[in-house]
């Protein structure tokens, strides 16, 4: 086993802590690191990022289940609704141009970051819990879309699910975060199995990052109970906003040079 990427172990711990405490998918940070810093092709970076976050989000989801912070009926319904989008998105990952994916990814995560930052600055947080399953009816469009973009770009499920849960259904912020992480973790296994079959995962990186996210996935839910919700949202939103801007720049350069 090569130790070339050993440093991804501590990096992965930090990312998993951020993701599992804030309700975002770790892939939104792993994928740019793999692609922009380690220079892995975008398709492999997306697949490896999802495979990494699969372990970290599962670790975090189990901890949130232990804390009884998950809206289970809503969460499992959203999981089932997202599966068709995942299957279609996984196919799109194999056939869409990598530079176009960068542009698309940049627009998506920049928009999500802007929305989350706005909500944090305005102190818009959910207030309800134990939501009846009928609440999902007006938002059945969201899971298939989030599944498609997550399978295609490595981000989407948690980033779309969390605002739908918190803003749309007015679920308490921490419960919305926990439920979004359960949804992400479950669906990531499906995406990773499909990417495994396609041979897109870089295991020499995953072995270190995957180990790190197991640890971070346990720490994130624990500290989220004590950190200010507003602070978590602001810090993470700014981070992914910057990444989104860079990807849009790369996509525009691709269009200009085409």
C-alpha positions as CSV (number, residue, x, y, z in Angstrom):
1,X,0.0,0.0,0.0
2,X,1.3,3.4,-1.0
3,X,1.5,6.2,1.6
4,X,1.6,9.0,-1.0
5,X,-1.8,10.4,0.2
6,X,-1.4,9.9,3.9
7,X,-2.1,13.6,4.6
8,X,-5.7,13.1,3.5
9,X,-6.3,11.3,6.8
10,X,-6.2,14.5,9.0
11,X,-7.8,16.6,6.2
12,X,-10.7,14.1,6.0
13,X,-11.2,14.3,9.8
14,X,-11.7,18.1,9.6
15,X,-14.0,17.9,6.6
16,X,-16.1,15.2,8.1
17,X,-16.5,17.3,11.3
18,X,-17.6,20.3,9.3
19,X,-20.0,18.3,7.1
20,X,-21.6,16.3,9.8
21,X,-22.1,19.2,12.1
22,X,-23.6,21.5,9.5
23,X,-25.8,19.2,7.3
24,X,-23.7,19.5,4.1
25,X,-22.2,16.6,2.2
26,X,-18.4,16.2,2.6
27,X,-18.1,15.7,-1.2
28,X,-18.6,19.4,-1.8
29,X,-15.1,19.9,-0.3
30,X,-13.5,16.5,-1.1
31,X,-14.3,16.7,-4.8
32,X,-12.5,20.0,-5.3
33,X,-9.5,18.9,-3.3
34,X,-9.2,15.7,-5.4
35,X,-9.7,17.6,-8.7
36,X,-8.0,21.0,-8.2
37,X,-5.2,20.1,-5.8
38,X,-4.5,16.4,-6.5
39,X,-5.3,16.8,-10.2
40,X,-7.5,13.8,-10.5
41,X,-9.8,13.8,-13.5
42,X,-13.2,15.3,-12.6
43,X,-15.2,12.0,-13.1
44,X,-12.8,10.2,-10.8
45,X,-12.7,13.1,-8.3
46,X,-16.5,13.1,-8.1
47,X,-16.7,9.3,-7.6
48,X,-13.9,9.2,-5.1
49,X,-15.4,12.1,-3.2
50,X,-18.7,10.4,-3.0
51,X,-17.1,7.1,-1.9
52,X,-15.3,9.1,0.9
53,X,-18.3,10.9,2.1
54,X,-20.3,7.7,2.1
55,X,-18.2,6.4,5.0
56,X,-18.2,9.7,6.8
57,X,-21.9,10.4,6.4
58,X,-22.8,6.9,7.5
59,X,-20.7,7.4,10.6
60,X,-22.4,10.7,11.4
61,X,-25.9,9.3,10.6
62,X,-25.5,6.5,13.0
63,X,-24.5,9.0,15.7
64,X,-27.5,11.2,15.0
65,X,-29.8,8.1,15.1
66,X,-28.3,7.3,18.5
67,X,-29.2,10.9,19.6
68,X,-32.8,10.4,18.2
69,X,-32.4,13.6,16.1
70,X,-33.6,12.2,12.8
71,X,-37.1,12.7,11.2
72,X,-37.3,9.1,10.1
73,X,-40.6,9.0,8.1
74,X,-39.7,12.1,6.1
75,X,-36.1,10.9,5.6
76,X,-36.9,7.5,4.3
77,X,-39.6,8.9,1.9
78,X,-37.0,11.3,0.5
79,X,-34.6,8.5,0.1
80,X,-37.0,6.5,-2.1
81,X,-37.9,9.5,-4.2
82,X,-34.3,10.3,-4.9
83,X,-33.3,6.9,-6.3
84,X,-34.5,7.4,-10.0
85,X,-32.5,10.7,-10.1
86,X,-29.4,8.9,-8.9
87,X,-29.5,6.3,-11.6
88,X,-30.0,8.9,-14.3
89,X,-27.2,11.1,-12.8
90,X,-24.7,8.3,-12.6
91,X,-25.2,7.6,-16.3
92,X,-24.8,11.3,-17.1
93,X,-21.5,11.4,-15.1
94,X,-20.0,9.0,-17.7
95,X,-21.1,10.8,-20.8
96,X,-21.0,14.6,-20.0
97,X,-17.8,16.6,-20.6
98,X,-15.7,17.1,-17.5
99,X,-15.3,20.8,-17.9
100,X,-19.1,21.3,-18.3
101,X,-19.5,19.4,-15.1
102,X,-17.1,21.9,-13.4
103,X,-19.2,24.8,-14.6
104,X,-22.4,23.1,-13.5
105,X,-21.0,22.2,-10.1
106,X,-19.8,25.7,-9.5
107,X,-23.2,27.3,-10.2
108,X,-25.0,24.7,-8.0
109,X,-22.8,25.0,-4.9
110,X,-22.5,28.8,-5.3
111,X,-26.2,29.1,-5.3
112,X,-26.7,26.8,-2.4
113,X,-23.9,28.7,-0.4
114,X,-25.6,32.0,-1.1
115,X,-29.0,30.8,0.1
116,X,-27.5,29.2,3.3
117,X,-25.5,32.3,4.1
118,X,-28.5,34.5,3.6
119,X,-30.6,32.4,6.0
120,X,-27.8,32.4,8.6
121,X,-27.3,36.1,8.5
122,X,-31.1,36.7,8.7
123,X,-31.3,34.1,11.5
124,X,-33.9,32.0,9.7
125,X,-34.0,28.6,11.5
126,X,-36.6,25.9,11.8
127,X,-38.7,25.4,14.9
128,X,-40.7,22.2,14.5
129,X,-40.1,18.5,15.1
130,X,-41.9,15.2,14.6
131,X,-43.3,16.3,11.2
132,X,-46.2,14.3,9.7
133,X,-45.4,12.4,6.5
134,X,-47.9,14.5,4.6
135,X,-45.6,17.5,4.8
136,X,-43.4,16.0,2.0
137,X,-46.2,16.2,-0.6
138,X,-45.3,19.7,-1.7
139,X,-41.6,18.9,-2.0
140,X,-41.6,15.6,-3.9
141,X,-39.8,17.3,-6.8
142,X,-36.7,17.9,-4.7
143,X,-35.3,14.4,-4.0
144,X,-35.0,13.3,-7.7
145,X,-33.3,16.5,-8.6
146,X,-30.9,16.3,-5.7
147,X,-30.1,12.7,-6.5
148,X,-29.3,13.6,-10.1
149,X,-27.0,16.4,-9.3
150,X,-25.3,14.5,-6.4
151,X,-24.5,11.5,-8.7
152,X,-23.3,13.8,-11.5
153,X,-21.3,16.4,-9.6
154,X,-20.8,15.0,-6.1
155,X,-23.0,17.5,-4.3
156,X,-26.8,18.0,-4.1
157,X,-28.6,15.6,-1.8
158,X,-27.7,17.1,1.6
159,X,-27.4,20.6,0.2
160,X,-30.9,20.5,-1.3
161,X,-32.5,18.3,1.4
162,X,-31.4,20.4,4.3
163,X,-33.0,23.7,3.1
164,X,-36.2,21.8,2.1
165,X,-36.4,20.3,5.5
166,X,-35.5,23.5,7.4
167,X,-37.0,26.2,5.3
168,X,-39.8,24.3,3.5
169,X,-41.1,22.2,6.4
170,X,-39.8,24.4,9.2
171,X,-38.0,21.5,10.9
172,X,-35.6,22.5,13.7
173,X,-32.1,23.2,12.2
174,X,-30.2,20.5,14.0
175,X,-32.9,17.9,13.2
176,X,-32.9,19.1,9.6
177,X,-29.1,18.7,9.5
178,X,-29.3,15.2,11.0
179,X,-32.1,14.0,8.6
180,X,-30.3,15.4,5.6
181,X,-27.2,13.5,6.6
182,X,-29.1,10.2,7.0
183,X,-30.6,10.8,3.5
184,X,-27.1,11.5,2.1
185,X,-25.5,8.6,3.8
186,X,-28.1,6.1,2.5
187,X,-28.1,7.3,-1.1
188,X,-24.3,7.6,-1.2
189,X,-24.1,3.8,-0.9
190,X,-26.1,3.4,-4.0
191,X,-24.0,6.0,-5.9
192,X,-20.8,4.4,-4.7
193,X,-21.9,0.9,-5.8
194,X,-22.6,2.3,-9.3
195,X,-19.2,4.1,-9.4
196,X,-17.5,1.0,-8.1
197,X,-18.9,-1.0,-11.0
198,X,-17.7,1.7,-13.4
199,X,-14.2,1.6,-12.0
200,X,-14.1,5.4,-11.2
201,X,-12.9,5.3,-7.5
202,X,-9.3,6.1,-6.7
203,X,-8.7,3.6,-3.8
204,X,-5.1,4.8,-3.0
205,X,-6.7,8.1,-1.8
206,X,-9.9,6.7,-0.4
207,X,-8.1,4.4,2.1
208,X,-6.7,7.4,4.0
209,X,-9.6,9.8,3.5
210,X,-12.2,7.0,4.3
211,X,-10.5,6.2,7.5
212,X,-10.4,9.9,8.6
213,X,-14.1,10.5,7.9
214,X,-15.1,7.7,10.2
215,X,-13.5,9.6,13.1
216,X,-14.8,13.0,12.0
217,X,-18.2,11.6,11.4
218,X,-18.4,10.8,15.1
219,X,-17.0,14.1,16.3
220,X,-19.2,16.3,14.1
221,X,-22.6,15.3,15.5
222,X,-21.2,15.6,19.1
223,X,-19.9,19.1,18.8
224,X,-22.9,20.3,16.7
225,X,-25.0,20.2,19.9
226,X,-22.8,22.9,21.4
227,X,-21.8,25.1,18.5
228,X,-24.0,28.1,17.5
229,X,-26.1,27.1,14.4
230,X,-25.5,30.5,12.8
231,X,-21.7,30.2,13.1
232,X,-21.6,26.8,11.5
233,X,-23.7,27.9,8.6
234,X,-21.7,31.1,7.9
235,X,-18.3,29.4,8.0
236,X,-19.3,26.5,5.7
237,X,-21.2,28.7,3.3
238,X,-18.3,31.0,2.8
239,X,-16.0,28.1,2.2
240,X,-18.1,26.4,-0.5
241,X,-19.0,29.8,-2.1
242,X,-15.3,30.4,-2.8
243,X,-15.0,26.9,-4.3
244,X,-18.1,27.6,-6.5
245,X,-16.6,30.8,-7.8
246,X,-13.4,29.0,-8.8
247,X,-15.3,26.2,-10.6
248,X,-17.3,28.8,-12.5
249,X,-14.1,30.5,-13.5
250,X,-12.7,27.2,-14.7
251,X,-15.9,26.5,-16.7
252,X,-15.8,30.0,-18.3
253,X,-12.2,29.4,-19.3
254,X,-13.3,26.1,-21.0
255,X,-16.1,27.9,-22.9
256,X,-13.7,30.6,-24.1
257,X,-11.0,28.1,-25.2
258,X,-13.6,25.9,-26.9
